Amino acid sequence: MPFSAPNLGMQEVDVTEMKVVDENYFSMFGLKMLTGLPITKSIMPQDSILRIVVNKTLVNRLGIQNYNDALGQQITVGDRRAEIQGVVADFQSESKHKKIRACFLYYNPERFQQASVKLQSNHIKQTIASINREWSVLNPESLFNYEFIDNKLARLYEREQTLYNTFKVFTFIAIVISCVGLLGLVSLMAVQRVKEIGVRKVLGASVNNIVLLFLKDFVILIGISFVIAVPIAWYAMHSWLQEFAYQIKISPLHFMVGLLVTLFIAGTTVFIRSFIAATGNPIKAIKEE
């Protein structure tokens, strides 16, 4: 929707999102008014001046620093004059892939095309059937169609959800394969070092000493792999986040959590097999060797 603000010294014409709403829109969706009045029922739709509520982004785009200074300012909306009666905090009506657009809201029942209804979880089918009947009475020329907002939001992030599910499956497979491989590697090391383990036990080494001996070697390997994997993971996450207009910061804490989880899984696997090797009969191990 084109608008301009000659009274505010704006020279350019911009494209702004326009929402036709009623007086219940703000409370239903939990919108926060920063200053001024929200949308109210207008009994004079023929009024030449349109009463509108604008969002924070639009106020900033108009070059107004103080929200209160925006009240009473007039802009041109299409071929009509519009007066700002309130400023609402920014809200996202699209996916996070897009930045919040400048937006203004106004009341005009002649342009209502859809309705938002808050439903309770019980008796959904009966409630929808009742709404259908009311819709048919109020707007018989328009076919009744409905959509749940959670389904609409899910479609906005359908690709991300698919990626998430795919990563979950392959992460689980990778963990299982790595644990099996790690268990096999520890078992091989235990067989190769069976005489060493027996000698250490005869000389007074405790089970904890032997288990720590195995864990130390694998902690070093995990540390090396962690150093290699972090830059690759950071680059992949950074590239993926570039698809969104609003992004979180990649904190070192995220990688530290990953390292702790990896150490826990690997440590548990190594501990189980090394504990079995460490609790064996040392004399028997030496004789067999």
Salt bridges, closest charged atoms under 4 A:
ASP14 OD2 - ARG61 NH1 2.98
GLU17 OE2 - LYS19 NZ 3.23
GLU17 OE1 - ARG101 NH2 3.95
ASP47 OD2 - ARG51 NH2 3.67
GLU83 OE1 - ARG51 NH1 3.23
GLU94 OE2 - LYS98 NZ 3.56
GLU94 OE1 - ARG101 NE 3.52
GLU147 OE2 - ARG155 NH1 2.22
GLU160 OE2 - HIS97 NE2 2.87
GLU160 OE2 - ARG159 NH2 3.83
GLU196 OE1 - ARG193 NE 2.94
GLU196 OE2 - ARG200 NE 2.97
ASP217 OD2 - ARG193 NH1 3.26
GLU243 OE1 - ARG159 NH2 2.09
